[in-house]
Amino acid sequence: MLLVGCGAEQAMKKGDKFYALGEYYDASAQYKKAYAQLPAKERTQRGKVALKMAECYRKINYTQKAIAAYNNAIRYKQTDSLTLLHLAQQQMKNGNYKDAEKTFQTFLDSMRNGGSTESQHYEQLAKTGLRAAQQAPEWKKQGSAYTVKRERLFDSRRADYSPMLAGEENNQLFFTSTRNQSKGDELSGITGTKNADIYMSQKDDKGKWQRPEVIDSELNSDDDEGACSFSPDGRTMYLTQCRTDASYPRYATIVTSNRSDAAWSKPTELVITHDTLSAYAHPAVSPDGQWLYFASNMPGGQGGYDIWRVAITTSGLGGVENLGAPINTPGDELFPTFRPNGDLYFSSDGHEGMGGLDIYYTSPIPSQGGESNASPLGRFGEVQHPGYPLNSQGDDFGMTFEGLLNKGFFSSNRGDGKGWDHIYSFYNPEIVQTVKGWVYEQDGYELPQALVYMVGNDGTNLKLSVKGDGSFTQQIKPGVDYVFLGTCKGFLNHQERLRVEPVTESEEYVLQFPLASITAPVLIENIFYDFDKATLRPESTAALDKLVVLLNENANVTIELSAHCDYKGSAEYNKRLAQRRAESVVAYLTAHGIASDRLKPVGYGKEKPKTIRKKLTEKYPFLKEGDVLTEEYIKTLDEEQQEICNQLNRRTEFVVLRTTYGLFPKK
């Protein structure tokens, strides 16, 4: 008996040490050993051990074992003030809604109207849980428009969670996994598995996802890495890291990694505050790139983990803000993420749900200027519950969206006896109308540094950044008149208008924003003249009308309008013909409302042969960037290539002279 008692006591001490470090898996193993060694008549001691086992099992998602251990603690009458609340929450996670309803009610009946803030928080959680237990069966019966499917391609025999789509075409899926291929040799004392690493799956050319592989760079370490998100340009990864310390509790921190070519750098810690006793986890960057949202248990919140945010500026991070009610509750709010339309999704066990963490969403309240997804006040509207089957009795969290449609991936431990998470796809067939725009240099490549201003007569007023390929995608509403202004430093503006009517299926509308350079000659395509004359042919009208629009959109610009010929014929004749042709174009522009003092017609004839730019070499591979199409150069080519070069030399162009027309008094 003495030996048994000593063995149990030793196991208890080891368990307490592990528990203090947050290593709940190792602690549970020691408590289980102690419980097995205690004689049945040691009811008090067995009850105390059972309660500690239950707490460990609750924290590592061993739901059924937690329920059994809590019931043993109750049987031995060794409970604390929160035992019934925690038992009821575990019964919810197990789908035992009737049992949970009774346990929540018993907990509320046992409360003595505690006046402390902490007691009020627990009472609020129990009342919310009671309502949820009563409503959850009906939610499950009603269902929703969501379809959910477990994606076994991404599965392992351990936990796989927090998926995040990336890449210009959402063709990369990053996620967190504790599978055996993860770095490090030791098993975590917290979970009993390997420490988590970031993995990635890539779509092939046919759009099929490939088997995931661990990211082979300094991004992953022997420590825990997970729950990543990306800056809008995709070049900075924000992720959670939890370092190992054998003698000190571990607190999660947020770190960043930068992408150089295809490799991710070693993460560096992002110092949000100087509080070293709080956890910072689950980073999410707002669609406009101006805010970093995250989960933390730092002081000043609503209770448990809350969702906070901090401004991302060119000079560093700003001050932290708590999102407050109705998002945060006395429970835990975790895993914030954004749908590209600005809706904030997060998971919580403090709102009415179906058990464990449920997914919720809320839409930003537009500021007075109408800018909805960059509100300086950080205000959001009513919190919505998407229902079943997106949510379940288990933990549901970690949403990521494939474009503006309501489809993508999330993670859940529903139906897994060991509480391990798996990746699921979801789809809700909402009717979504979107606009996709492409901003690029006229006669050139995409402009990833461009900005597009979007204004609607419903109050919409947005500033949209473009991706690396010069594109942007934005949701639009039917019946609204929109104006889009494409801008980029060193280029003239370009404007497009759009109005769509309601449709029965999701549709995407494409707009083009070719921006004319301020510093380089700009070709005016499809300008045609009668042979050997300066008369404009009728098919030139469309191109000239576009030029009229461009000049009206850029009212402070003056241009030189130039006409060019090939080398055939005398220089004097070609120059006279080119001058008359340039004057014909200017006459058309002035006849359509463009002030004559904004236009300077010049005929160069064959004096300025065309200089080849890189974009043109894709169409004509025999040419190289920087080639000048002089008579001497052209005559070195074969007959067909000579004709192509002569055609390229026969052109009408404009170049910007000033960008200050009309800005100052003439005096």
C-alpha positions as CSV (number, residue, x, y, z in Angstrom):
1,M,0.0,0.0,0.0
2,L,2.9,2.3,0.8
3,L,4.5,1.6,-2.5
4,V,1.2,2.2,-4.3
5,G,0.7,5.5,-2.4
6,C,4.2,6.7,-3.2
7,G,3.8,5.8,-6.9
8,A,0.6,7.7,-7.1
9,E,2.1,10.7,-5.3
10,Q,5.1,10.8,-7.5
11,A,2.9,10.6,-10.6
12,M,0.8,13.4,-9.3
13,K,3.8,15.6,-8.7
14,K,5.1,15.0,-12.3
15,G,1.6,15.7,-13.6
16,D,1.4,19.0,-11.7
17,K,4.8,20.0,-13.1
18,F,3.7,19.3,-16.7
19,Y,0.4,21.0,-16.1
20,A,2.1,24.2,-14.9
21,L,4.1,24.3,-18.2
22,G,1.0,23.8,-20.2
23,E,2.0,20.3,-21.3
24,Y,-1.4,18.8,-20.9
25,Y,-0.9,15.6,-22.8
26,D,2.0,14.6,-20.6
27,A,0.2,15.8,-17.5
28,S,-2.9,13.7,-18.4
29,A,-0.7,10.6,-18.7
30,Q,0.7,11.1,-15.2
31,Y,-2.7,11.8,-13.7
32,K,-4.1,8.7,-15.3
33,K,-1.2,6.7,-13.8
34,A,-1.9,8.1,-10.4
35,Y,-5.6,7.5,-10.7
36,A,-5.0,3.8,-11.6
37,Q,-2.7,3.3,-8.6
38,L,-5.0,4.8,-6.0
39,P,-7.2,2.3,-4.2
40,A,-11.0,2.6,-4.7
41,K,-11.5,3.6,-1.1
42,E,-9.3,6.7,-1.6
43,R,-12.4,8.5,-2.9
44,T,-11.3,12.0,-2.0
45,Q,-7.9,11.7,-3.7
46,R,-9.3,9.8,-6.7
47,G,-11.8,12.6,-7.2
48,K,-9.1,15.3,-7.1
49,V,-7.0,13.4,-9.7
50,A,-10.1,12.8,-11.8
51,L,-10.8,16.6,-11.9
52,K,-7.2,17.3,-13.0
53,M,-7.4,14.6,-15.7
54,A,-10.7,16.2,-16.9
55,E,-9.0,19.6,-17.2
56,C,-6.2,18.1,-19.3
57,Y,-8.5,16.2,-21.6
58,R,-10.6,19.3,-22.1
59,K,-7.6,21.3,-23.2
60,I,-6.4,18.7,-25.7
61,N,-9.8,17.9,-27.1
62,Y,-10.3,14.4,-25.7
63,T,-13.9,15.2,-25.3
64,Q,-15.3,11.8,-24.3
65,K,-12.5,11.2,-21.8
66,A,-13.1,14.6,-20.4
67,I,-16.8,13.9,-19.8
68,A,-16.0,10.6,-18.1
69,A,-13.3,12.3,-15.9
70,Y,-15.7,15.2,-14.9
71,N,-18.4,12.7,-14.0
72,N,-15.9,10.8,-11.8
73,A,-15.0,14.0,-10.0
74,I,-18.7,14.7,-9.5
75,R,-19.2,11.1,-8.2
76,Y,-16.4,11.5,-5.7
77,K,-17.7,15.0,-4.8
78,Q,-14.4,16.7,-5.6
79,T,-15.5,19.5,-7.9
80,D,-14.6,23.2,-8.2
81,S,-16.8,26.1,-9.0
82,L,-16.4,25.6,-12.8
83,T,-16.7,21.8,-13.1
84,L,-20.4,21.8,-14.1
85,L,-19.8,24.6,-16.7
86,H,-16.9,22.8,-18.2
87,L,-18.8,19.5,-18.2
88,A,-21.7,21.1,-20.0
89,Q,-19.4,22.6,-22.6
90,Q,-17.9,19.2,-23.3
91,Q,-21.3,17.6,-23.5
92,M,-22.1,20.2,-26.2
93,K,-18.9,19.2,-28.1
94,N,-20.1,15.6,-27.9
95,G,-23.5,16.4,-29.3
96,N,-25.2,15.5,-26.0
97,Y,-27.5,18.5,-26.1
98,K,-30.1,17.3,-23.6
99,D,-27.4,16.4,-21.0
100,A,-25.8,19.8,-21.6
101,E,-29.0,21.6,-21.1
102,K,-29.5,20.0,-17.7
103,T,-25.9,20.6,-16.7
104,F,-25.9,24.3,-17.7
105,Q,-29.2,24.7,-15.7
106,T,-27.7,22.9,-12.6
107,F,-24.6,25.2,-12.8
108,L,-26.8,28.3,-13.0
109,D,-28.9,27.1,-10.1
110,S,-25.8,26.6,-8.0
111,M,-24.5,30.1,-8.5
112,R,-24.9,32.4,-5.6
113,N,-25.3,35.7,-7.5
114,G,-21.6,36.4,-7.4
115,G,-21.0,40.1,-7.9
116,S,-17.5,39.8,-9.3
117,T,-16.8,40.4,-12.9
118,E,-15.4,36.9,-13.2
119,S,-18.6,35.4,-11.8
120,Q,-20.8,37.4,-14.1
121,H,-18.7,36.2,-17.1
122,Y,-19.2,32.6,-16.2
123,E,-22.9,33.2,-15.6
124,Q,-23.2,34.8,-19.1
125,L,-21.4,31.8,-20.7
126,A,-23.7,29.4,-19.0
127,K,-26.8,31.3,-20.1
128,T,-25.5,31.5,-23.6
129,G,-24.7,27.8,-23.5
130,L,-28.2,26.9,-22.2
131,R,-29.9,28.7,-25.1
132,A,-27.5,27.1,-27.5
133,A,-28.2,23.6,-26.1
134,Q,-31.9,24.2,-26.6
135,Q,-31.5,25.6,-30.2
136,A,-28.7,23.4,-31.6
137,P,-30.9,20.4,-32.5
138,E,-33.2,22.7,-34.5
139,W,-30.3,24.3,-36.3
140,K,-29.0,20.9,-37.3
141,K,-32.5,19.9,-38.5
142,Q,-32.9,23.1,-40.6
143,G,-29.5,22.9,-42.2
144,S,-28.3,25.6,-44.6
145,A,-27.2,26.2,-48.2
146,Y,-23.7,25.2,-47.3
147,T,-22.2,21.9,-48.6
148,V,-19.2,20.6,-46.8
149,K,-16.8,17.9,-47.8
150,R,-13.7,16.4,-46.0
151,E,-10.7,16.8,-48.3
152,R,-8.8,13.6,-47.6
153,L,-5.9,14.6,-50.0
154,F,-4.7,17.0,-47.3
155,D,-5.2,14.4,-44.5
156,S,-2.6,12.9,-42.3
157,R,-2.8,10.7,-39.2
158,R,-2.4,13.7,-37.0
159,A,-3.9,17.2,-37.0
160,D,-4.2,19.4,-40.1
161,Y,-5.8,22.8,-39.7
162,S,-5.9,26.5,-40.5
163,P,-5.9,26.4,-44.4
164,M,-5.0,29.6,-46.2
165,L,-5.2,30.1,-50.0
166,A,-2.5,32.1,-51.7
167,G,-1.1,32.8,-55.2
168,E,-2.4,35.0,-58.0
169,E,-5.0,32.5,-58.9
170,N,-5.5,30.9,-55.5
171,N,-3.4,28.0,-56.7
172,Q,-1.6,27.4,-53.4
173,L,-3.0,26.1,-50.2
174,F,-0.9,26.6,-47.0
175,F,-2.0,24.8,-43.8
176,T,-0.7,23.7,-40.4
177,S,0.0,20.0,-39.6
178,T,1.5,17.9,-36.8
179,R,2.1,15.0,-39.1
180,N,5.2,12.8,-38.7
181,Q,7.1,14.6,-41.5
182,S,7.3,17.8,-39.4
183,K,10.7,18.9,-38.2
184,G,12.1,17.9,-34.8
185,D,12.5,14.5,-33.2
186,E,10.5,15.0,-29.9
187,L,6.8,14.8,-29.4
188,S,5.0,17.8,-27.9
189,G,4.1,17.5,-24.2
190,I,1.0,19.6,-25.1
191,T,-0.5,17.4,-27.7
192,G,1.5,14.1,-27.8
193,T,2.3,14.7,-31.5
194,K,5.1,16.4,-33.4
195,N,5.3,20.2,-33.2
196,A,3.3,21.8,-36.0
197,D,4.9,23.0,-39.3
198,I,3.5,24.9,-42.3
199,Y,2.8,22.7,-45.4
200,M,1.7,23.6,-48.9
201,S,-0.3,22.0,-51.7
202,Q,-0.1,23.4,-55.3
203,K,-2.6,23.1,-58.1
204,D,-1.2,21.6,-61.3
205,D,-1.9,22.9,-64.8
206,K,-5.2,21.1,-64.9
207,G,-6.4,22.7,-61.7
208,K,-5.9,19.6,-59.6
209,W,-4.5,19.8,-56.1
210,Q,-1.2,18.0,-55.5
211,R,-0.1,16.1,-52.4
212,P,1.0,18.6,-49.7
213,E,4.7,19.0,-48.9
214,V,6.4,20.7,-45.9
215,I,7.9,24.0,-46.8
216,D,11.6,23.3,-47.1
217,S,13.2,26.5,-45.9
218,E,14.0,28.2,-42.6
219,L,10.3,29.1,-42.2
220,N,9.8,25.9,-40.2
221,S,11.8,25.0,-37.1
222,D,11.7,22.5,-34.3
223,D,9.2,24.7,-32.6
224,D,5.5,25.1,-33.3
225,E,4.6,27.1,-36.4
226,G,1.0,27.5,-37.7
227,A,-2.1,29.6,-38.5
228,C,-0.6,31.7,-41.3
229,S,-2.0,34.5,-43.4
230,F,-0.5,36.8,-46.1
231,S,-0.2,40.5,-46.9
232,P,-2.2,41.5,-50.0
233,D,0.8,41.4,-52.2
234,G,1.6,37.8,-51.0
235,R,5.2,38.6,-50.1
236,T,4.9,38.7,-46.3
237,M,3.6,35.7,-44.3
238,Y,2.3,36.3,-40.8
239,L,2.1,33.2,-38.6
240,T,2.0,32.0,-35.0
241,Q,5.0,30.5,-33.4
242,C,5.3,28.8,-30.0
243,R,8.9,28.2,-28.8
244,T,9.9,25.3,-26.6
245,D,11.1,26.0,-23.0
246,A,11.5,23.0,-20.7
247,S,11.2,25.2,-17.5
248,Y,8.8,28.0,-18.4
249,P,5.2,28.2,-19.8
250,R,5.1,28.9,-23.5
251,Y,3.3,31.8,-24.9
252,A,2.4,32.1,-28.6
253,T,3.9,35.0,-30.5
254,I,3.3,36.3,-34.0
255,V,6.2,36.3,-36.4
256,T,6.7,37.3,-40.0
257,S,8.5,35.7,-42.9
258,N,9.3,37.3,-46.3
259,R,9.3,35.6,-49.7
260,S,12.3,36.0,-51.9
261,D,11.7,34.4,-55.3
262,A,10.1,31.1,-54.2
263,A,11.7,30.7,-50.7
264,W,10.4,31.9,-47.3
265,S,12.9,33.5,-44.9
266,K,13.5,32.6,-41.3
267,P,10.7,34.2,-39.2
268,T,11.3,37.2,-37.1
269,E,9.2,38.2,-34.1
270,L,6.6,40.9,-34.6
271,V,6.5,42.9,-31.3
272,I,2.9,44.1,-30.9
273,T,3.2,45.1,-27.2
274,H,5.9,44.6,-24.6
275,D,3.6,42.3,-22.6
276,T,5.6,39.0,-22.3
277,L,3.0,37.2,-20.2
278,S,0.2,37.2,-22.8
279,A,-0.3,35.1,-26.0
280,Y,-0.5,36.6,-29.5
281,A,-1.8,34.2,-32.2
282,H,-3.8,33.7,-35.3
283,P,-2.8,36.7,-37.4
284,A,-5.1,38.0,-40.2
285,V,-4.4,40.9,-42.5
286,S,-7.4,43.0,-43.6
287,P,-8.1,43.1,-47.4
288,D,-6.7,46.6,-47.7
289,G,-3.5,45.6,-45.9
290,Q,-3.8,48.4,-43.4
291,W,-4.7,46.3,-40.3
292,L,-3.4,43.2,-38.6
293,Y,-6.1,41.3,-36.6
294,F,-5.1,38.7,-34.1
295,A,-6.3,36.8,-31.0
296,S,-4.8,37.5,-27.5
297,N,-5.6,37.0,-23.9
298,M,-3.8,40.3,-22.9
299,P,-5.4,42.4,-20.1
300,G,-8.2,44.8,-21.1
301,G,-10.4,42.3,-23.1
302,Q,-13.9,41.0,-22.6
303,G,-12.6,37.7,-21.1
304,G,-10.7,34.7,-22.3
305,Y,-9.1,35.3,-25.7
306,D,-10.4,38.3,-27.7
307,I,-9.9,39.6,-31.2
308,W,-7.7,42.7,-31.4
309,R,-6.2,44.7,-34.2
310,V,-3.3,47.0,-34.8
311,A,-2.5,49.4,-37.7
312,I,0.2,48.4,-40.2
313,T,2.0,51.6,-41.2
314,T,5.2,52.4,-43.1
315,S,6.9,53.3,-39.8
316,G,5.8,50.1,-38.0
317,L,2.7,49.0,-36.0
318,G,0.3,51.4,-34.3
319,G,-1.5,51.0,-31.0
320,V,-3.7,47.9,-30.3
321,E,-7.5,48.1,-30.3
322,N,-9.9,45.6,-28.9
323,L,-12.8,44.9,-31.3
324,G,-15.2,44.8,-28.3
325,A,-18.9,43.7,-28.4
326,P,-20.7,42.3,-30.2
327,I,-17.7,40.3,-31.5
328,N,-15.9,39.5,-28.3
329,T,-17.5,37.7,-25.3
330,P,-16.4,36.3,-21.9
331,G,-15.5,33.2,-23.9
332,D,-12.7,32.7,-26.4
333,E,-12.7,34.4,-29.8
334,L,-10.0,33.0,-32.1
335,F,-8.9,32.5,-35.7
336,P,-10.0,35.8,-37.3
337,T,-9.9,35.8,-41.1
338,F,-11.3,37.9,-43.9
339,R,-13.5,37.3,-46.9
340,P,-12.2,39.5,-49.7
341,N,-15.4,41.6,-49.6
342,G,-14.3,42.8,-46.1
343,D,-16.5,40.4,-44.0
344,L,-14.7,39.3,-40.8
345,Y,-15.0,35.6,-40.0
346,F,-13.9,34.2,-36.6
347,S,-14.5,31.3,-34.3
348,S,-15.9,31.5,-30.8
349,D,-17.2,29.4,-27.9
350,G,-18.8,32.4,-26.3
351,H,-21.7,33.0,-28.7
352,E,-24.7,30.7,-29.2
353,G,-23.4,27.8,-31.2
354,M,-23.6,24.0,-31.8
355,G,-20.6,23.0,-29.5
356,G,-16.9,23.8,-29.2
357,L,-15.7,26.6,-31.5
358,D,-18.3,27.7,-34.1
359,I,-17.6,29.9,-37.1
360,Y,-19.3,33.4,-37.1
361,Y,-19.1,36.4,-39.4
362,T,-19.8,40.1,-39.3
363,S,-19.8,42.8,-42.0
364,P,-18.0,46.2,-41.5
365,I,-20.1,49.2,-41.0
366,P,-19.2,51.7,-43.7
367,S,-17.6,55.0,-42.6
368,Q,-19.2,58.3,-43.6
369,G,-17.1,58.2,-46.7
370,G,-18.4,54.8,-47.6
371,E,-15.1,53.0,-47.3
372,S,-16.3,49.7,-45.9
373,N,-13.3,47.5,-45.6
374,A,-10.9,50.0,-44.1
375,S,-13.1,51.7,-41.5
376,P,-10.9,53.8,-39.2
377,L,-13.3,53.0,-36.3
378,G,-13.0,49.2,-36.8
379,R,-16.8,48.9,-36.3
380,F,-18.7,45.8,-37.4
381,G,-22.4,45.0,-37.5
382,E,-24.4,42.1,-36.1
383,V,-22.7,38.8,-35.6
384,Q,-24.1,36.0,-37.8
385,H,-24.1,32.2,-37.4
386,P,-23.9,30.4,-40.7
387,G,-25.6,27.3,-39.3
388,Y,-25.1,23.6,-40.0
389,P,-23.3,21.9,-41.7
390,L,-20.5,24.6,-41.8
391,N,-20.7,24.5,-38.0
392,S,-21.0,21.2,-36.0
393,Q,-20.8,20.0,-32.5
394,G,-17.0,20.0,-32.7
395,D,-14.5,22.8,-33.2
396,D,-14.9,24.6,-36.5
397,F,-12.4,27.3,-37.5
398,G,-9.8,28.7,-39.9
399,M,-11.8,29.8,-43.0
400,T,-10.1,30.8,-46.3
401,F,-12.0,31.9,-49.4
402,E,-11.4,31.2,-53.1
403,G,-11.9,34.7,-54.5
404,L,-15.1,36.6,-53.9
405,L,-17.4,33.5,-54.1
406,N,-18.5,31.9,-50.8
407,K,-16.4,28.9,-51.2
408,G,-13.0,27.7,-49.9
409,F,-11.7,25.6,-47.1
410,F,-11.8,25.4,-43.3
411,S,-10.8,23.0,-40.5
412,S,-12.9,21.0,-38.0
413,N,-12.4,18.1,-35.6
414,R,-16.0,16.9,-35.9
415,G,-16.3,13.2,-35.5
416,D,-12.7,12.6,-34.6
417,G,-12.3,10.6,-31.3
418,K,-8.9,12.0,-30.6
419,G,-9.9,15.5,-31.3
420,W,-7.6,16.0,-34.3
421,D,-8.5,18.5,-36.9
422,H,-9.0,17.9,-40.6
423,I,-9.4,20.1,-43.6
424,Y,-12.8,20.5,-45.2
425,S,-14.0,22.3,-48.3
426,F,-17.2,24.4,-48.3
427,Y,-19.5,26.0,-50.8
428,N,-22.5,28.3,-50.5
429,P,-24.1,29.0,-53.9
430,E,-24.6,32.7,-53.3
431,I,-25.2,34.9,-56.3
432,V,-22.1,37.2,-56.4
433,Q,-21.4,39.7,-59.1
434,T,-17.8,40.8,-59.4
435,V,-15.6,43.0,-61.5
436,K,-12.1,42.0,-62.4
437,G,-9.8,44.7,-63.7
438,W,-6.4,44.6,-65.4
439,V,-4.1,47.6,-65.1
440,Y,-1.2,47.7,-67.5
441,E,1.0,50.0,-69.6
442,Q,-0.4,50.8,-73.0
443,D,1.9,48.8,-75.3
444,G,3.6,47.3,-72.2
445,Y,3.3,45.1,-69.2
446,E,1.1,45.0,-66.0
447,L,1.5,47.7,-63.4
448,P,1.5,46.1,-60.0
449,Q,2.1,49.4,-58.3
450,A,-1.1,50.9,-59.7
451,L,-4.1,52.0,-57.6
452,V,-7.8,51.9,-58.7
453,Y,-10.3,54.3,-57.2
454,M,-13.9,52.9,-57.1
455,V,-16.8,55.2,-56.6
456,G,-20.5,54.2,-56.6
457,N,-23.7,56.3,-56.3
458,D,-24.6,54.2,-53.3
459,G,-21.8,55.8,-51.3
460,T,-19.1,53.3,-52.2
461,N,-15.7,55.0,-52.1
462,L,-12.8,52.5,-52.2
463,K,-9.1,52.6,-53.0
464,L,-8.1,49.2,-54.5
465,S,-4.5,47.9,-54.7
466,V,-3.7,45.5,-57.6
467,K,-1.9,42.2,-57.4
468,G,1.5,41.4,-59.0
469,D,-0.2,40.6,-62.3
470,G,-1.8,44.1,-62.3
471,S,-5.3,42.7,-61.6
472,F,-7.9,43.4,-58.9
473,T,-11.2,41.8,-58.1
474,Q,-14.1,43.5,-56.3
475,Q,-17.7,42.6,-55.5
476,I,-20.3,44.9,-57.0
477,K,-24.0,45.4,-56.4
478,P,-26.7,45.4,-59.1
479,G,-28.4,48.7,-59.9
480,V,-25.4,50.8,-58.8
481,D,-23.5,53.2,-61.1
482,Y,-19.8,52.7,-60.6
483,V,-16.8,54.8,-61.8
484,F,-13.3,53.2,-61.8
485,L,-10.2,55.3,-62.1
486,G,-7.0,53.5,-62.9
487,T,-3.9,55.5,-61.7
488,C,-0.2,54.9,-61.5
489,K,2.8,57.2,-60.9
490,G,4.3,58.1,-64.3
491,F,1.2,57.3,-66.3
492,L,-2.0,59.1,-67.4
493,N,-5.3,58.1,-65.7
494,H,-7.9,55.8,-67.3
495,Q,-11.5,55.7,-66.4
496,E,-14.2,53.0,-66.8
497,R,-17.9,53.0,-65.9
498,L,-20.0,50.0,-65.0
499,R,-23.6,49.3,-64.1
500,V,-25.0,45.8,-63.9
501,E,-28.5,44.5,-63.3
502,P,-29.5,41.5,-61.1
503,V,-28.7,38.0,-62.5
504,T,-29.6,34.5,-61.5
505,E,-26.1,33.1,-61.5
506,S,-22.8,34.5,-60.3
507,E,-21.0,36.6,-63.0
508,E,-17.7,38.3,-63.4
509,Y,-17.3,41.5,-65.5
510,V,-13.9,42.3,-67.0
511,L,-12.5,45.9,-67.3
512,Q,-9.3,46.9,-69.0
513,F,-7.1,49.9,-67.8
514,P,-4.4,50.6,-70.4
515,L,-2.4,53.5,-69.0
516,A,-0.5,55.8,-71.3
517,S,3.1,56.6,-70.2
518,I,4.0,60.2,-69.4
519,T,7.7,59.7,-70.3
520,A,7.6,57.5,-73.4
521,P,5.9,57.8,-76.8
522,V,2.5,56.2,-76.9
523,L,1.3,54.4,-80.0
524,I,-2.2,55.3,-81.2
525,E,-3.2,52.0,-82.8
526,N,-5.7,51.7,-85.8
527,I,-5.2,55.1,-87.3
528,F,-5.5,54.8,-91.1
529,Y,-5.0,57.3,-93.9
530,D,-5.8,57.1,-97.6
531,F,-2.8,56.0,-99.6
532,D,-0.3,58.7,-100.1
533,K,-2.7,61.2,-98.5
534,A,-3.4,62.8,-95.2
535,T,-7.1,62.0,-95.2
536,L,-8.3,60.0,-92.2
537,R,-10.1,56.8,-93.1
538,P,-13.5,56.1,-91.4
539,E,-12.1,53.1,-89.5
540,S,-9.8,55.5,-87.6
541,T,-12.8,57.0,-85.7
542,A,-12.9,54.5,-82.9
543,A,-9.2,55.0,-81.9
544,L,-9.5,58.8,-82.2
545,D,-12.6,58.8,-80.0
546,K,-10.7,56.9,-77.3
547,L,-8.0,59.6,-77.5
548,V,-10.6,62.3,-77.0
549,V,-11.9,60.5,-73.9
550,L,-8.3,60.1,-72.6
551,L,-7.6,63.8,-73.0
552,N,-10.9,64.7,-71.3
553,E,-10.0,62.4,-68.4
554,N,-6.6,64.0,-68.1
555,A,-7.5,67.6,-68.6
556,N,-4.2,69.1,-67.4
557,V,-2.2,67.4,-70.1
558,T,-0.8,68.8,-73.3
559,I,0.6,66.5,-76.0
560,E,2.7,66.4,-79.1
561,L,0.8,64.5,-81.8
562,S,3.3,63.0,-84.3
563,A,3.1,61.1,-87.5
564,H,5.9,58.9,-88.9
565,C,6.7,57.2,-92.3
566,D,8.9,54.4,-93.5
567,Y,12.2,55.1,-95.2
568,K,10.8,54.9,-98.8
569,G,10.6,58.1,-100.7
570,S,12.4,61.4,-100.2
571,A,12.9,62.7,-96.7
572,E,11.3,66.1,-97.6
573,Y,8.2,64.4,-99.2
574,N,7.8,62.1,-96.2
575,K,8.1,64.9,-93.7
576,R,5.4,67.0,-95.5
577,L,3.0,64.0,-95.7
578,A,3.6,63.2,-92.0
579,Q,2.9,66.8,-91.0
580,R,-0.4,66.9,-92.9
581,R,-1.4,63.6,-91.3
582,A,-0.6,64.9,-87.8
583,E,-2.6,68.0,-88.5
584,S,-5.5,65.9,-89.7
585,V,-5.6,64.1,-86.3
586,V,-5.4,67.4,-84.4
587,A,-8.2,68.8,-86.5
588,Y,-10.4,65.8,-85.5
589,L,-9.5,66.2,-81.8
590,T,-10.3,70.0,-81.8
591,A,-13.6,69.3,-83.7
592,H,-14.5,67.1,-80.8
593,G,-13.9,69.6,-78.0
594,I,-10.2,69.4,-77.3
595,A,-8.6,72.8,-76.9
596,S,-6.1,73.5,-79.8
597,D,-3.4,74.9,-77.4
598,R,-3.2,71.4,-75.8
599,L,-2.2,69.8,-79.1
600,K,1.1,70.2,-81.1
601,P,1.1,68.4,-84.5
602,V,4.5,67.4,-85.7
603,G,5.4,65.4,-88.8
604,Y,8.7,63.6,-88.4
605,G,8.6,61.6,-91.7
606,K,11.4,59.1,-91.4
607,E,13.5,61.1,-89.0
608,K,12.6,59.1,-85.8
609,P,12.5,55.4,-86.6
610,K,10.8,53.2,-84.0
611,T,12.8,51.9,-81.0
612,I,11.7,48.4,-80.0
613,R,10.3,47.8,-76.5
614,K,10.4,44.5,-74.8
615,K,6.6,43.8,-75.1
616,L,6.9,43.9,-79.0
617,T,9.6,41.2,-79.0
618,E,7.0,38.7,-77.8
619,K,5.1,39.2,-81.0
620,Y,8.1,39.5,-83.3
621,P,10.9,37.3,-81.8
622,F,13.4,38.3,-84.5
623,L,13.5,41.8,-82.9
624,K,15.4,42.6,-79.7
625,E,14.6,45.2,-77.0
626,G,16.4,48.4,-77.9
627,D,16.6,47.8,-81.7
628,V,16.1,51.0,-83.7
629,L,14.4,50.4,-87.1
630,T,16.7,52.5,-89.2
631,E,17.0,52.0,-93.0
632,E,20.4,50.3,-92.5
633,Y,19.1,47.9,-89.9
634,I,15.9,47.0,-91.9
635,K,17.9,46.2,-95.0
636,T,19.9,43.5,-93.1
637,L,16.6,41.5,-92.7
638,D,14.8,39.2,-95.0
639,E,12.0,40.5,-97.2
640,E,9.1,39.5,-94.9
641,Q,10.8,41.0,-91.8
642,Q,11.6,44.2,-93.7
643,E,7.9,44.7,-94.4
644,I,7.0,44.1,-90.8
645,C,9.5,46.8,-89.7
646,N,8.3,49.3,-92.3
647,Q,4.8,48.8,-91.0
648,L,6.0,49.4,-87.5
649,N,7.7,52.6,-88.6
650,R,4.5,53.9,-90.3
651,R,2.7,55.0,-87.1
652,T,0.9,57.8,-85.3
653,E,2.1,58.5,-81.7
654,F,1.7,61.1,-78.9
655,V,4.1,62.1,-76.2
656,V,3.1,64.1,-73.1
657,L,4.6,67.6,-73.0
658,R,3.1,69.1,-69.8
659,T,0.9,67.9,-67.0
660,T,0.1,71.4,-65.7
661,Y,-2.3,72.8,-68.3
662,G,-4.9,75.0,-66.8
663,L,-3.6,74.7,-63.3
664,F,-2.1,78.3,-63.1
665,P,-3.2,81.7,-64.4
666,K,-1.8,82.5,-67.9
667,K,0.0,85.5,-66.5
